[in-house]
């Protein structure tokens, strides 16, 4: 009841001053701020929990679980922090889909809460906090990020924490905050190296504002040193592994990522954030760059603009910029609150909230597995959205973030049927060789229930874990593609006997995973040690 009353006061009564500390009762109101943001936070958490296991485990989650079984200071395609955390989660709660996803779900609520609090930090009242939290809630692309386990949801939280540290620094001009910034940035870099883009934007923001004086601060450089020391183990790991991450990035850019034009990147931002949300984040950019009330926070506007331009030049994926939007949502909410202080405010305020929410309700089934799969397909077709992944491969009837949640248990079951055709002696020496980390991860995740051996694969970190111990007598090998004869021609050059034993197919998986043949291969003319270097596939 208290939450509802607070909400009504915001929409129709609250006349909070635009500038912080101007109202004598500000401190009293701060104690109830959380009630303003609570509806958006609870909505996000509840919706995510309701669909937490729908459609099954995601391709990358299978790979991350495999990585968690091989703790290290680095991985081919990511730093180690998110994998260390996942290992801890599996030790405490197990590796069920719900267990590994509960932290991203809670993070979705935290991210929305912090976005609302940013509006308060920028000088907004309760309506600004409510509007900012709703803008964060209805961001469609983030629903995907917070649905499954990855380093991305942690990246979102790290950026938020850095925003708050910078706000404290800008308000107090206490340069000791650079030490906390360095500590947080260092941990963030152990999670995802995209934090370097934050650093790029920060330097641009410092240079473009009077805060450039901080570049002369000893605390600034000390914070940079702290960040570097924390990140150093991953640098050393890469140096010891032939700079695997750099090879991965190069191959991904040249062979995997689709080209994105500047117009395409802008459209991607509009669609990713919910088209209606452009009313908030464009307003937020105006607020941060041009409003006198935001002069103290001008750095954030330049930070966003610099990263946006960099990503536009690079032709980056739309979600790469997602973590930078909270300051725009908060700034836009503050400016809207100022505009709506007039007589029309009590009418327009609720309309603006509803205007943000309604499209999100309609479009949410495109980003979250809320509906059964058949209804999801019909809904997507009705809207007329074309499935896109930002990568150079064909798409199926589902977007990739949904398609990659389908087919894994069925694939493992087909491999088990083939494996069970073998004699007990053959099974003891059998190797199962897969073509990418999703397939290998599926065998490792579902295989124990069928008694399957661990998967062998040369994709990314699976390659680093080395060739399997194998006597060369028998292997079950997944075909590269759906061309049975082409696969047979290749394998017959490598084995004395090759039999097409089965074919995996699934109506909802990605096209390149569908109708793939499985072969039983006997008496190899090679050893894995001989060919392993040439099998390496970092992408």
ZIQUIZI-V199064 format. One record per backbone hydrogen bond with DSSP energy under -0.5 kcal/mol. NH is the residue of the N-H (numbers start at 0). CO is the residue of the C=O. Records with the same first field share a line. If there is no record, write none. Layout:
NH=CO  CO
This chain:
4=0
5=1
6=2
7=3
8=4
9=5
10=6
11=7
12=8
13=8
21=18
25=22
28=24
29=25
30=26
31=28
32=29
34=31
35=31  32
36=32
37=33
38=34
39=36
40=36
41=37
42=38
43=39
44=40
45=41
46=42
47=43
48=44
49=45
50=46
51=48
53=50
55=52
58=403
61=57
62=58
63=59
64=60
65=61
66=62
67=63
68=64  65
69=66
74=77
77=74
80=189
82=79
83=79
84=80
85=81
86=82
87=83
88=84
89=85
90=86
91=87
92=88
93=88  89
99=95
100=96
101=97
104=100
105=101
106=102
107=103
108=104
109=105
110=106
111=107
112=108
113=109
114=110
115=111
116=112
117=113
118=114
119=115
120=116
121=117
122=119
123=118
128=124
129=125
130=126
131=127
132=128
133=129
134=130
135=131
136=132
137=133
138=135
139=137
140=271
142=138  139
143=139  140
144=140
145=141
146=143
147=143
153=149
154=150
155=151
156=152
157=153
158=154
159=155
160=156
161=157
162=158
163=159
164=160
165=161
166=162
167=163
168=164
169=165
170=166
171=167
172=168
174=172
176=173
177=174
178=175
179=175
180=176
181=177
182=178
183=179
184=180
185=181
186=182
187=183
188=184
189=185
190=187
191=187
194=191
195=192
196=193
197=193
198=194
199=195
200=196
201=197
202=198
203=199
204=200
205=201
206=202
207=203
208=205
211=208
212=209
213=210
214=211
215=212
216=213
220=216
221=217
222=218
223=219
224=220
225=221
226=222
227=223
228=224
229=225
230=226
231=227
232=228
233=230
234=230
235=231
236=232
237=233
238=234
239=235
240=236  237
241=238
242=237
246=242
247=243
248=244
249=245
250=246
251=247
252=248
253=249
254=250
255=250  251
256=251
257=389
264=260
265=261
266=262
267=263
268=264
269=265
270=266
271=267
272=268
273=270
276=273
277=274
278=275
279=276
280=276
281=277
283=279
284=280
285=281
286=282
287=283
288=284
289=285
290=285  286
293=290
294=291
296=293
297=294
299=296
300=296  297
301=297
302=298
303=299
304=300
305=301
306=302
307=303
308=304
309=305
310=306
311=307
312=308
313=309
314=310
315=310
319=316
320=317
321=318
323=320
324=321
326=323
327=324
328=324
329=325
330=326
331=327
332=328
333=329
334=330
335=331
336=332
337=333
338=334
339=335
340=337
341=338
344=341
346=343
347=343
348=344
350=346
351=347
352=348
353=349
354=350
355=351
356=352
357=353
358=354
359=355
360=356
361=357
362=358
363=359
365=362
366=362  363
367=363
369=367
375=371
376=372
377=373
378=374
379=375
380=376
381=377
382=378
383=379
384=379
391=255
392=390
395=397
401=398
402=398
403=399
404=401
405=402
410=406
411=407
412=408
413=409
414=410
415=411
416=412
417=413
418=414
419=415
420=417
421=418
426=422
427=423
428=424  425
429=426
430=473
431=453
432=430  475
433=431  455
439=435
440=436
441=437
442=438
443=439
444=440
445=441
446=442
448=445
449=446
450=446  447
451=446
455=431
459=457  536
461=458
462=459
463=459
464=460
465=462
469=467
474=520
475=430
476=474  518
477=432
478=516
483=481
486=482
487=483
488=484
489=485
490=486
491=487
492=488  489
493=490
494=490
495=521  522
496=521
498=519
500=498  517
501=517
503=515
512=509
513=509  510
514=503
515=503  512
516=480
517=501
518=476
519=498
520=474  518
521=496
522=472
523=471
524=493
529=526
530=526
531=527
533=530
534=530  531
535=531  532
536=457
538=536
